[in-house]
Amino acid sequence: MNSVTPAKAIVVDDHPLFRRGVVELLSESKEFEVVSSFGSAVDLIAAMPITAPDLLLLDYQMPEMSGIEALKILRPQLPQSKIVMLTVSMDSHSLLEAITLGADGYLLKDTESEQILKQLASVMQGKIAINESGITLLAQSIRSNGISPNPPEADMQNDEALEALKELTERERQTLKLISKGLSNKLIARELGISDGTVKVYVKNLLRKLGLRSRLELAAWSHNHSFAHSDEN
């Protein structure tokens, strides 16, 4: 039986009952160990410097300092930590703002406990944690409204973007186009007639070559540089 070291987590939420529930949920799992919890982002920041957690859960709406304000401060200080926002409601602006500011996930508070653990486990593996409704909302926003606040990495000038595109293979370009349409790895694999594993390799290559952090940023980058697909029908 393999022994896995639990990921060290910090929970920040101004609602005591919810905070306690999240702490208990994580503590009962074998994958996480809660090292601290705070009732506000102000208290968390006041406690800095603390040992950087593997995972930081931040309530989006808090008095004194919101989760998004805390994210702006903490992301540069905790570059290796996974930061996931917890929210009571989902809207495209808040979702995009959180992701482009460096959040590794954006989850609704009423998500089933098992799903929360599953999503957080995926975050620790380098994936983005978003509810199904959030993925749909994001894809619709990018396609219809072009809502896409640019993170520094995605805000390339056109000449830089063109240079980056030269590094992409034809398959990587095709994968990028399908990601921009909101397709999952499984659907991309089906569309291109390749395996899920091969799609994962293409996505990893795209992130590295374009200097981005997530498939959401890939979608935003692709939208912002529409000429990336100008040679395709």
C-alpha positions in Angstrom: 0.0 0.0 0.0 1.5 3.3 -1.1 2.0 6.0 1.5 1.1 9.5 0.2 2.0 12.6 2.1 -1.2 14.7 2.5 -1.2 18.2 0.9 -1.0 20.9 3.5 -4.1 23.1 3.3 -5.3 26.5 4.7 -9.0 27.4 4.7 -10.1 31.1 4.8 -13.9 31.8 5.1 -15.8 34.2 7.3 -18.7 31.8 7.9 -17.7 29.7 10.9 -20.0 26.8 10.2 -19.0 26.5 6.5 -15.3 26.9 7.4 -15.6 24.2 10.0 -17.3 21.9 7.5 -14.6 22.4 4.9 -11.9 21.8 7.5 -13.6 18.6 8.6 -14.1 17.5 5.0 -10.4 17.9 4.2 -9.2 16.5 7.5 -11.2 13.3 7.0 -9.7 12.7 3.6 -6.3 11.1 3.3 -5.1 13.6 0.6 -5.2 16.8 2.7 -4.1 18.0 6.1 -5.5 21.4 7.3 -2.6 23.3 9.0 -4.6 26.5 9.6 -7.9 28.2 9.1 -8.9 31.9 9.3 -12.1 33.8 9.5 -10.8 36.6 7.2 -8.2 37.3 4.5 -6.9 40.1 6.8 -6.2 37.6 9.5 -4.4 35.3 7.0 -2.2 38.1 5.7 -1.5 39.3 9.2 -0.2 35.8 10.0 2.3 35.9 7.1 4.9 34.8 6.7 3.7 31.3 7.3 4.8 28.1 5.8 3.5 28.2 2.2 0.6 25.7 2.0 0.2 23.3 -0.9 -3.5 24.4 -1.1 -5.2 27.6 -0.1 -9.0 27.8 -0.1 -10.3 31.4 -0.3 -13.9 32.6 0.2 -14.7 35.0 -2.7 -16.9 37.3 -0.6 -15.6 38.4 2.7 -15.8 41.7 4.7 -12.8 43.9 5.1 -10.9 42.2 2.2 -12.5 40.1 -0.5 -11.1 36.9 -1.7 -10.2 38.5 -5.0 -8.3 41.3 -3.3 -6.5 38.7 -1.2 -5.7 36.7 -4.3 -3.9 39.8 -5.9 -1.7 40.0 -2.8 -1.1 36.3 -2.2 -0.5 35.0 -5.7 2.9 36.6 -6.0 3.9 35.6 -2.4 2.8 32.0 -2.9 3.8 31.1 -6.4 3.9 27.3 -5.8 0.7 27.1 -3.8 -2.6 26.1 -5.5 -5.3 28.7 -4.7 -9.0 27.8 -5.1 -11.8 30.3 -4.7 -15.0 29.3 -3.1 -18.2 31.2 -4.0 -22.0 31.1 -3.4 -22.7 32.2 -7.0 -21.2 31.9 -10.4 -20.9 34.7 -12.9 -18.5 35.1 -15.9 -16.8 38.3 -14.8 -15.8 37.0 -11.3 -14.8 33.6 -12.7 -12.6 35.1 -15.4 -11.1 37.7 -13.1 -10.1 35.0 -10.6 -8.6 32.7 -13.2 -6.7 35.4 -14.9 -5.3 36.7 -11.6 -3.8 33.2 -11.0 -6.5 31.2 -9.2 -6.3 27.4 -9.8 -10.0 26.9 -9.3 -13.4 28.5 -8.7 -15.9 26.3 -7.0 -19.5 26.8 -5.8 -20.0 26.3 -2.1 -23.0 24.0 -2.6 -20.9 21.5 -4.6 -21.3 17.9 -3.3 -18.5 17.0 -0.8 -17.2 14.2 -2.9 -17.0 16.5 -5.9 -15.1 19.1 -3.9 -12.5 16.6 -2.9 -12.3 15.2 -6.4 -11.8 18.7 -7.8 -9.2 19.7 -5.3 -7.3 16.5 -5.9 -7.3 17.4 -9.6 -5.9 20.8 -8.7 -3.0 19.2 -6.9 -2.3 17.4 -10.2 -2.0 20.6 -12.1 -5.5 20.9 -13.4 -8.1 23.7 -13.0 -11.1 23.1 -10.7 -14.3 24.5 -12.0 -17.9 23.3 -11.7 -19.5 22.1 -14.9 -21.7 25.2 -14.9 -18.6 27.4 -14.7 -17.0 25.7 -17.7 -20.2 26.2 -19.8 -20.4 29.8 -18.6 -16.8 30.5 -19.5 -17.1 28.9 -23.0 -20.2 30.9 -23.7 -18.6 34.2 -22.6 -15.5 33.7 -24.7 -17.5 32.7 -27.8 -20.3 35.3 -27.6 -18.9 38.3 -25.8 -15.2 37.9 -26.0 -15.0 38.5 -22.2 -11.3 37.9 -21.5 -9.4 40.0 -19.0 -5.7 39.4 -20.1 -3.2 38.0 -17.6 0.3 39.4 -18.2 1.3 36.1 -19.8 -1.6 36.2 -22.3 -1.2 39.8 -23.2 1.4 39.3 -25.9 1.8 41.8 -28.7 0.9 40.5 -32.1 4.5 40.1 -33.2 5.3 38.1 -30.1 2.2 35.9 -30.6 3.2 35.3 -34.2 6.6 34.1 -33.1 5.1 31.8 -30.5 2.8 30.4 -33.1 5.7 29.4 -35.3 6.7 27.0 -32.5 3.4 25.1 -32.6 2.9 22.0 -34.7 -0.2 21.6 -36.9 -1.7 19.3 -34.3 -1.1 21.7 -31.5 -2.7 24.5 -33.5 -5.8 22.2 -34.1 -5.9 21.4 -30.4 -5.7 25.1 -29.4 -8.6 25.9 -31.8 -10.7 23.2 -30.2 -9.8 24.3 -26.7 -11.0 27.8 -27.6 -14.4 26.3 -28.5 -14.7 24.9 -25.0 -14.1 21.2 -26.0 -12.9 18.7 -23.3 -9.8 16.5 -23.9 -12.1 13.6 -24.6 -14.0 15.5 -27.3 -10.8 16.9 -28.8 -9.4 13.4 -29.0 -12.6 12.2 -30.8 -12.5 15.2 -33.2 -8.8 14.7 -34.1 -8.9 10.9 -34.1 -6.2 10.5 -31.4 -6.0 9.3 -27.8 -6.8 11.3 -24.7 -3.2 10.9 -23.6 -1.9 12.5 -26.8 -4.3 15.4 -26.3 -2.8 15.9 -22.8 0.7 16.0 -24.3 -0.5 18.7 -26.8 -2.1 20.8 -24.1 1.1 20.5 -22.0 3.2 21.6 -25.0 0.8 24.5 -25.7 1.1 25.8 -22.1 4.9 25.6 -22.2 5.3 27.2 -25.6 2.9 30.0 -25.0 4.0 30.6 -21.4 0.5 30.1 -19.9 -0.8 28.3 -16.8 -4.1 26.7 -17.7 -6.4 25.6 -20.6 -8.6 28.6 -19.7 -5.8 31.0 -20.4 -5.2 29.0 -23.6 -8.8 29.7 -24.6 -8.5 33.4 -23.7 -5.2 33.7 -25.6 -6.7 32.0 -28.7 -9.6 34.4 -28.6 -7.4 37.5 -28.2 -5.2 36.4 -31.1 -7.8 35.3 -33.6 -5.2 35.3 -36.4 -3.9 32.1 -34.8 -6.5 30.2 -36.9 -6.4 32.5 -39.9 -4.9 29.8 -42.1 -7.7 27.4 -41.2 -11.2 27.2 -42.7 
